[in-house]
């Protein structure tokens, strides 16, 4: 089993930063998704793709992966950049 550990990004549709301090462990899909012949919905027989484990810290996520024997890849969080501008810049 392989998994990836990453920190949740900020939702682009909202200004709040809720749940951005959580670390998530997701399993990589073991088989590709395919269209259902009757309904046309995309799906697969991979049940681990539905599992998203949330942790309060990176160390807790790594400890869980080591304890359960999961080979996990860390995806680093991109640096946050601030765009500082004055309100008057909106009208130029």
GITACOR-V556104 format. One line per field, one symbol per residue. psi: psi as a letter, one per 20 degrees, with the letter a starting at -180 (. if undefined). Layout:
# GITACOR-V556104
psi=???
This chain:
# GITACOR-V556104
psi=pqrqprpprppiiqirkqjiiqppoqqqpiqqqqpphghjqprrjoiiiipoppqhrhhhgghggghikpoqppoqpqqpqpnpqqhhiij.
